[in-house]
Amino acid sequence: MTLRRSLLALLATSLLSSSAWADDAEPKERWYIAISGQYQTLQDESAALAGTLQNGCQNPNAVRNAWLAAYKAWQRVRYVDFGPIEQQSRAWQLQFWPDRKNLIAKKVDAWLKAPNPPTPEQVAADSVALKGFPALEYLLFESENGDTIPLESPQGCALAGAIGQHLATTTQALNQDWQAFEEHYLSTEGYTETTVESALHGLQILDDKRLAEPMGLRGKSRNGYLADAWRSGESVTLIAASLAGLEQSFVPGAQALLQQEGETELGQELEETLSETRALAESLPSGLAPALEDEQAYKGLQRLYVQVEQLRQLMEYKIAPALNITQGFNSSDGD
């Protein structure tokens, strides 16, 4: 399937359920097409964010909305940890997290105090802590006195514009490289296993790092600062986006693969469990950190954690074995 045909197929199926795919479409073709659409959306939303910043920072809410739309687009394809995203530490350039040493604040503050704001080229040459969505989040939401945010200063606005432009450039290159990756991806047998493992790894990170650790479920106290996007209060919103991304781009290929193995019911169970988990995440308050201080809201997080854990176990103990996939060590297993 050529890239042109892939994109046409994407347009034809983007509003349909996974069951509407052509019966003869191979699992990897379904994955490639759906992931292509997600990378294109990420590029488009990042370009829109950069354009909003270029128009000035007089309306922080408009910038915040554009930032969140682009950040959610990244979350939907975040689980894809192979291929072009591995080049030049692109995942870190888009989202430097976890940031246990608060390097983002240190880097951004240093530029806020510099004689001149950086150019996009200087941002590209600097640390990953200065790049991507978390650095913009600091400029959009950090407030020492409760009134002003860094974005509202001329230096802060210029810095945000440079970061936004670098983000747009990075996502455009990522999308272009994924398009060039098509033939290699579709013709290399090992990428079937790699795609399943990447989805499982994404769930493991969501379970262990994005929920359990900040919730205090790993033998430590609750700590909202361990959640991603804690400054904006959008941690759960982004978790819902990650689940939606798996639902949209991983499930279609996985169901086709499971059908080939005579495990159609298992594919349906995956779709239903993922849909239920995503719907639960969307129904909860957007922030994780505030919920740690509210027992009723915390119970909602606990329900979400249980659902994600069940989804992870479904992938780990049923789907992976059904597809003869042996899991190895991954970065979510511990330091």
C-alpha positions as CSV (number, residue, x, y, z in Angstrom):
1,M,0.0,0.0,0.0
2,T,1.5,3.3,-1.1
3,L,1.4,6.4,1.1
4,R,-1.1,8.0,-1.1
5,R,-3.4,5.0,-0.8
6,S,-2.8,4.9,2.9
7,L,-3.9,8.5,3.4
8,L,-6.9,8.1,1.2
9,A,-7.9,5.0,3.2
10,L,-7.5,7.0,6.4
11,L,-9.8,9.7,5.1
12,A,-12.4,7.0,4.1
13,T,-12.3,5.3,7.5
14,S,-11.5,8.1,10.0
15,L,-15.2,8.4,11.1
16,L,-15.9,4.7,11.2
17,S,-15.4,2.1,13.8
18,S,-12.6,-0.4,13.7
19,S,-15.0,-3.1,12.4
20,A,-15.4,-1.0,9.2
21,W,-11.9,-1.8,7.9
22,A,-11.6,-3.9,4.7
23,D,-11.4,-7.6,5.5
24,D,-8.3,-8.0,3.4
25,A,-6.3,-5.2,5.2
26,E,-3.3,-6.6,6.9
27,P,-2.9,-5.7,10.6
28,K,0.3,-3.7,10.0
29,E,-1.5,-1.7,7.2
30,R,-4.2,-0.8,9.6
31,W,-1.7,0.3,12.2
32,Y,0.4,2.2,9.7
33,I,-2.6,4.1,8.3
34,A,-4.0,5.0,11.8
35,I,-0.7,6.1,13.2
36,S,-0.1,8.2,10.1
37,G,-3.3,10.0,10.8
38,Q,-2.2,10.7,14.4
39,Y,1.2,12.0,13.4
40,Q,-0.5,14.3,10.8
41,T,-2.8,15.6,13.5
42,L,0.1,16.2,15.8
43,Q,1.9,18.2,13.1
44,D,-1.2,20.2,12.3
45,E,-2.0,21.0,15.9
46,S,1.6,21.9,16.7
47,A,1.7,24.3,13.7
48,A,-1.6,25.8,14.9
49,L,0.0,26.3,18.3
50,A,3.1,28.0,16.8
51,G,0.8,30.2,14.7
52,T,-1.1,31.3,17.7
53,L,2.1,32.2,19.5
54,Q,3.4,34.1,16.5
55,N,0.2,36.3,16.7
56,G,1.2,37.3,20.2
57,C,0.4,36.4,23.8
58,Q,-2.3,38.9,24.6
59,N,-4.8,36.1,25.0
60,P,-3.3,33.4,27.2
61,N,-6.5,31.3,27.1
62,A,-6.2,31.0,23.3
63,V,-2.6,29.9,23.7
64,R,-3.6,27.4,26.4
65,N,-6.3,25.9,24.2
66,A,-3.9,25.5,21.3
67,W,-1.3,24.0,23.7
68,L,-3.7,21.5,25.1
69,A,-5.0,20.5,21.6
70,A,-1.5,19.8,20.4
71,Y,-0.5,18.1,23.7
72,K,-3.5,15.7,23.4
73,A,-2.5,15.0,19.8
74,W,0.9,13.9,21.1
75,Q,-0.6,11.8,23.9
76,R,-2.7,9.9,21.3
77,V,0.4,8.7,19.5
78,R,2.8,8.7,22.5
79,Y,2.7,4.9,22.8
80,V,4.6,4.5,19.5
81,D,8.1,4.3,20.8
82,F,9.8,2.9,17.7
83,G,10.8,4.2,14.3
84,P,11.3,7.9,13.6
85,I,10.4,8.9,17.2
86,E,13.6,7.3,18.4
87,Q,15.8,9.6,16.3
88,Q,17.4,12.6,18.0
89,S,15.6,11.9,21.3
90,R,12.4,13.2,19.8
91,A,10.1,11.9,22.5
92,W,12.1,13.8,25.1
93,Q,12.0,16.9,22.9
94,L,8.3,16.7,22.8
95,Q,7.8,15.8,26.5
96,F,10.6,16.0,29.0
97,W,9.2,13.9,31.8
98,P,9.6,12.8,34.6
99,D,11.4,15.9,35.8
100,R,12.4,15.0,39.3
101,K,15.0,17.7,39.6
102,N,12.8,20.5,38.3
103,L,15.1,21.1,35.4
104,I,12.3,22.6,33.3
105,A,11.9,25.5,35.7
106,K,15.6,26.0,36.0
107,K,16.1,26.1,32.2
108,V,13.1,28.3,31.5
109,D,13.9,30.7,34.3
110,A,17.5,31.1,33.0
111,W,16.2,32.2,29.6
112,L,13.6,34.5,31.2
113,K,16.5,36.3,32.9
114,A,18.7,36.3,29.8
115,P,19.4,39.6,27.9
116,N,17.6,38.3,24.9
117,P,15.2,35.4,24.3
118,P,16.4,32.4,22.3
119,T,15.8,31.8,18.7
120,P,14.2,28.5,17.6
121,E,17.8,27.4,16.6
122,Q,19.0,28.1,20.1
123,V,16.1,26.2,21.6
124,A,17.0,23.3,19.3
125,A,20.6,23.3,20.5
126,D,19.7,23.6,24.2
127,S,18.6,20.9,26.7
128,V,15.5,18.8,26.1
129,A,14.2,20.5,29.4
130,L,13.7,23.7,27.4
131,K,11.8,22.0,24.6
132,G,8.3,20.8,24.0
133,F,5.0,20.8,25.9
134,P,6.2,20.9,29.5
135,A,8.4,23.9,29.0
136,L,5.4,25.7,27.4
137,E,3.3,24.6,30.3
138,Y,5.6,26.3,32.7
139,L,5.3,29.5,30.7
140,L,1.5,29.2,30.6
141,F,0.7,28.2,34.1
142,E,3.5,28.9,36.6
143,S,2.7,31.9,38.8
144,E,4.7,33.0,41.8
145,N,2.4,35.8,42.9
146,G,-0.9,34.3,41.7
147,D,-1.5,37.0,39.1
148,T,1.0,37.0,36.3
149,I,2.4,34.1,34.3
150,P,5.8,34.2,32.4
151,L,3.9,34.2,29.1
152,E,2.6,37.7,29.8
153,S,6.0,39.3,29.8
154,P,7.7,40.2,26.5
155,Q,10.6,37.9,27.2
156,G,8.3,35.0,28.1
157,C,6.2,35.5,25.0
158,A,9.2,35.5,22.8
159,L,10.6,32.4,24.5
160,A,7.3,30.6,24.1
161,G,7.2,31.6,20.4
162,A,10.7,30.0,19.9
163,I,9.7,26.8,21.7
164,G,6.5,26.6,19.8
165,Q,8.3,27.0,16.5
166,H,10.8,24.3,17.4
167,L,7.9,22.1,18.4
168,A,6.2,22.6,15.0
169,T,9.5,21.9,13.2
170,T,10.1,18.7,15.2
171,T,6.6,17.3,14.6
172,Q,6.7,18.1,10.9
173,A,10.0,16.2,10.6
174,L,8.6,13.3,12.6
175,N,5.5,13.1,10.4
176,Q,7.6,13.2,7.2
177,D,10.0,10.5,8.5
178,W,7.0,8.3,9.4
179,Q,5.8,8.6,5.9
180,A,9.2,7.6,4.6
181,F,9.2,4.7,7.1
182,E,6.1,3.1,5.4
183,E,7.8,0.5,3.2
184,H,10.3,-0.6,5.9
185,Y,7.5,-0.9,8.5
186,L,5.2,-2.9,6.3
187,S,7.9,-5.2,4.9
188,T,9.7,-6.0,8.2
189,E,8.1,-8.9,10.0
190,G,9.4,-7.9,13.4
191,Y,7.4,-4.7,13.6
192,T,4.2,-6.7,14.3
193,E,5.7,-7.8,17.6
194,T,7.2,-4.3,18.2
195,T,3.9,-2.6,17.7
196,V,2.1,-4.8,20.2
197,E,5.0,-4.4,22.7
198,S,4.9,-0.6,22.3
199,A,1.2,-0.5,23.2
200,L,1.8,-2.7,26.2
201,H,4.7,-0.6,27.3
202,G,2.6,2.5,27.0
203,L,0.0,0.9,29.3
204,Q,2.8,-0.1,31.7
205,I,4.0,3.5,31.9
206,L,0.5,4.8,32.4
207,D,-0.2,2.3,35.1
208,D,3.1,2.5,37.0
209,K,4.4,6.0,36.4
210,R,1.5,8.2,35.5
211,L,-1.0,6.8,38.0
212,A,0.5,4.5,40.7
213,E,3.5,6.6,41.7
214,P,1.8,10.0,42.1
215,M,-1.1,8.3,43.8
216,G,1.2,6.7,46.4
217,L,0.5,3.1,45.4
218,R,4.1,2.1,45.2
219,G,5.0,2.2,48.9
220,K,5.4,6.0,49.0
221,S,3.2,8.9,50.0
222,R,0.9,10.7,47.5
223,N,2.8,13.2,45.4
224,G,1.1,15.2,42.7
225,Y,4.3,16.6,41.5
226,L,5.2,13.2,40.0
227,A,2.3,13.4,37.6
228,D,2.8,14.7,34.1
229,A,1.1,18.1,33.4
230,W,0.6,18.8,37.1
231,R,1.1,22.6,36.6
232,S,-1.9,22.8,34.2
233,G,-4.1,20.4,36.1
234,E,-4.6,18.3,32.9
235,S,-3.0,15.0,33.9
236,V,-6.2,13.0,33.7
237,T,-7.1,14.7,30.4
238,L,-3.9,13.6,28.9
239,I,-4.3,10.0,30.2
240,A,-7.7,9.9,28.5
241,A,-6.1,11.1,25.3
242,S,-3.5,8.3,25.5
243,L,-6.2,5.8,26.0
244,A,-8.2,7.3,23.1
245,G,-5.1,7.0,20.9
246,L,-4.7,3.3,21.6
247,E,-8.4,2.8,20.9
248,Q,-8.2,4.6,17.6
249,S,-4.9,3.4,16.2
250,F,-3.9,0.2,18.0
251,V,-7.1,-1.7,18.3
252,P,-7.9,-2.1,14.6
253,G,-4.7,-3.8,13.8
254,A,-4.7,-5.9,17.0
255,Q,-8.2,-7.2,16.3
256,A,-7.2,-8.2,12.8
257,L,-4.1,-10.0,14.2
258,L,-6.2,-11.8,16.8
259,Q,-8.8,-12.8,14.3
260,Q,-6.0,-14.5,12.3
261,E,-5.1,-16.4,15.4
262,G,-8.7,-17.5,16.0
263,E,-9.1,-15.1,19.0
264,T,-11.8,-12.8,17.7
265,E,-13.5,-12.7,21.1
266,L,-10.3,-11.5,22.7
267,G,-10.1,-8.7,20.2
268,Q,-13.6,-7.6,21.2
269,E,-12.7,-7.8,24.9
270,L,-9.8,-5.5,24.2
271,E,-12.0,-3.0,22.4
272,E,-14.6,-3.0,25.1
273,T,-12.2,-2.8,28.0
274,L,-10.2,0.1,26.4
275,S,-13.4,2.0,25.6
276,E,-14.7,1.6,29.2
277,T,-11.4,2.8,30.6
278,R,-11.2,5.8,28.3
279,A,-14.7,6.8,29.1
280,L,-14.0,6.6,32.8
281,A,-10.9,8.8,32.4
282,E,-13.0,11.3,30.5
283,S,-15.6,11.4,33.2
284,L,-13.1,12.3,36.0
285,P,-11.8,15.8,36.9
286,S,-9.0,16.8,34.6
287,G,-6.3,17.2,37.3
288,L,-4.6,14.4,39.2
289,A,-2.8,16.4,41.8
290,P,-5.9,18.1,43.3
291,A,-7.6,14.8,43.5
292,L,-5.0,13.5,45.9
293,E,-6.3,16.0,48.5
294,D,-9.9,15.1,48.0
295,E,-11.0,11.6,49.1
296,Q,-14.0,11.5,46.9
297,A,-12.0,12.5,43.8
298,Y,-9.2,10.1,44.9
299,K,-11.7,7.2,44.8
300,G,-12.3,8.1,41.2
301,L,-8.6,7.9,40.5
302,Q,-8.6,4.5,42.2
303,R,-11.3,3.3,39.9
304,L,-9.3,4.5,37.0
305,Y,-6.2,2.8,38.3
306,V,-8.1,-0.5,38.7
307,Q,-9.4,-0.2,35.1
308,V,-6.0,0.5,33.7
309,E,-4.5,-2.4,35.6
310,Q,-7.2,-4.7,34.2
311,L,-6.4,-3.4,30.7
312,R,-2.7,-3.9,31.2
313,Q,-3.3,-7.5,32.5
314,L,-5.5,-8.3,29.5
315,M,-2.7,-7.2,27.2
316,E,0.1,-8.8,29.2
317,Y,-1.4,-12.1,30.2
318,K,-4.0,-12.8,27.4
319,I,-3.3,-10.9,24.2
320,A,0.5,-11.1,24.2
321,P,0.5,-14.9,24.8
322,A,-2.2,-15.4,22.2
323,L,0.0,-13.7,19.7
324,N,3.1,-15.7,20.8
325,I,4.8,-12.6,22.0
326,T,7.4,-13.0,24.8
327,Q,7.9,-9.8,26.8
328,G,11.3,-8.7,27.8
329,F,12.6,-6.0,30.2
330,N,11.2,-2.5,29.7
331,S,11.9,0.8,31.3
332,S,8.8,0.8,33.4
333,D,10.0,-2.3,35.4
334,G,12.1,0.0,37.6
335,D,15.5,1.7,37.7
